[in-house]
């Protein structure tokens, strides 16, 4: 069992996450599992559920669990007990009790049996960060018993019965195709029985939300990131008087915070420690006195007293077992996916809701009469961690070390959606002001700007149009200016605002209006709408793509107003080359001191890194960015496909090169993205709507999918490259354009074969479908899927609605299957597809999508979906015949477009066609 759980354990730090490591004794695990089943069902229910079909039953009930997991995006983890572990699949949309709905289930690593009862909060910066609750649990019974289950699991087909709180009856898990070197994609399908329900009338996920453990849902989401310790006593703490460099001193009234320097690359040596760069407010906490005389003050880095805003944190600090202390940290609100959310933090503070705020503490400059600023970082943090161990982690939490594998860490941080990392020399002293011993590594360019004006809104927008941004000319060495330096205009920002923010910010701007420009020199660019100048006192934090050679920011997006940053200190942040010599000189003396300083337990200070493994290309040098077109590709040498060796930069160059062929199928169509944060052997994520972290240059379409975020479309080469930068491997398009979303302009028949069939059967199938369409009077086109099949595509004029088009496509599929039942099926499911080809018409419903022509597939070898002339189809050899490496040769040899005439085809579904298919309406 230890070998089975190695991938699970390798991805986690069990000193920093509440997830179970896994028992080492099988007997105890079995007992725990049995107890949990009895708790869920009562002492008799589990037994009663297994009285039928005795030949197919196992000696004791097997456990299943479905956990609702609010990680980067909500998904449901489906787990089945088998051979001592939980076999696990991530189901993005959750289960459906409608047999006609097949749900993607991505096979992930085995989990320990103890995980079946886990509910809690996985801390930010850790694998799977976010809240976990038990959505359903019970027992499962494999058809044919354990031996058949093992065989079915290996073969890629499991059929079984679930007896849970929410799910019951027969189910199937079917692998969609064997792949080597990647996570397998399976399908979770409900069998047709008395427990099946139609999806239109019953959505089990939506209508039965929450944990099956009564009253546990909200509590679980606020569970400790570290298991609570007894009391607050510092029995394991290190006496500060024994720390080398500690100096006996009175508690100072003020401590100047140490600040990090932005650098362009991480240092090459490994005597650095890395933490999450939190997206919050820097807070220093002063604790003085005991009992009734205890006084706690929380201040921003500029010395503003925020104690009244952070009452919950004040109370948590007051409960610490100290006589007096200074602590340094960051106030954060963790969003629904476990990531810091600065806008949510501002909203919480504005509403007086300090209960939503967590103070992550990362340093301890002063403790119990000792000034620790001359002690090494490792010694200060060795004192800090046990000091916070008994605190309520919803209010006060230790910021853990992430390890020293910086290439893997920064890649994981950026892919997860974090702002970046903070690096600190392990032996560094605490020095007020900016220091090269603390560095910040950002995922995207982001800094504060002074607001110098705003434009009037146009069209339907209200509030204002855009903010005019500036920075002050820095003094020598990049330091904040003295006196009255000029405010330099650096561009504008017009995105990132919601309606409420537009109104609120517009009112604030009007209060600060002035008659003349504060910029020196005045902006040269002309505005199409009137400009209002404001006093340069407000500070906006924005993220942006790059600085132009003229000193203007491109593609800026508003993040928040920063009340904690004085406008006069805002200068352009320029990443500095990592100055190894400077930091070594600063801490050379510290090394001698730290050699005798108490050190933290190594188990609490190091990790394998955020990714399970790093490619050879993921070195600090390789983490530097490459420019492709107008987009900066970070981690260009990260290997996406271990099979072919394709790197992230190779995929970006492919998108750029193939754009003239690819964009006609993409422009204006809503697109869904398959993204690979690591390589395609790791987790893959399907993105259909805009998320908090915008993809550069990608168009957003509000209101087209009610109840959801904006749909996306890729309309330019820059948007393709922006998607590549965000790890996009596959592009799937709708059958309609955003401009007329309710009128599909094509039909797609996905010919999906039993993998055992020869390719010749696929060629015959495509030609037979084409023949039927010809008889109906419809012109069709063909392309490879890039995987294992072929797509037959029928262009339409925008006339019929979604329901009519889907009904017609179903009638075509059923006609084909009815005419040749030994070769085709129109019914989904592996049992119906044995020895046959499934004519998949389900891609023709509203919201469904199909791999775009010339898109890559996230499969070993990186196959491409390639349009074909019908004359070429008989000579094809497979659905992935062309790959990212071989397609160029094909396209260079083409003398004409294989789909010539597609754009000019004018045809529609008629009543006569429906009548011929027996689908007259």
Secondary structure, DSSP 8 states (H G I E B T S, - for coil): -HHHHHHHHHT--TTTS-S----S-HHHHHHHHHHHHHHHH-TTHHHHTTSS-GGG--SS-EEEEEEEEESSSEEEEEEEEETTEEEEEEETT---S-TT--EEEEEEEEE-GGGGG--EEE-TTSTT-EEEEEEEEEEEEETTHHHHHHHHHHHTEEEEEEEESS-EEEEEEEESS--SSS--EEEEEE-SSTT---TTT--HHHHS-S-SSTT-HHHHHT--SS---SSS--TT---GGGSTT-EE----S----EEEEEBSS--SSS-EEEEE--SSEEEEEEEE-SGGG-EEEEEETT--B-GGGGHHHHHHHHTSS-SEEEEEEEEE-B-TTSSB-HHHHHHHHHTT-GGG-EEEEEEEEEETTEE-TTS-HHHHHHHHHHHHTTS-TTTEEE-----S-HHHHHHHHHHHT--EEEEEETT----SEEEEEEEEEESS-EEEEEEEEEE---TT--S-S-EEEEEE---GGG----SS--EEEEEEE--S--HHHHHHHHHHHHHTEESS--BSS---S--SS-EEEE-TT-EEEEE-SEE-TTS-EES-EEEEE-TTS-GGG-B----B---HHHHHHHHHHHHHHHTSS----HHHH--S-SSS---TT-STTTTS-EEETTEEESSTT-EEETTTTEEHHHHHHHHHHHHHHHHHHHTTEEEEEEEESS-TTS-EEEE-B--SS--TT-EEETTSSTTS--EEE--SHHHHHHHHHTTEEEEEEEEEEGGGTTS--EEEEEEEE-TTS-HHHHHHHHHHHHHHHHHHT---EEEE-SSS-EEEEEE--S-S-HHHHHHHHHHHHHHHHHHSTTTEE-S-SHHHHTTSEEEE-GGGSTT--EE-TT-B-SSTT-BB--EE-TTTGGG---TT-SBTTTHHHHHHH-SS-TTTTGGG------HHHHHHTT---
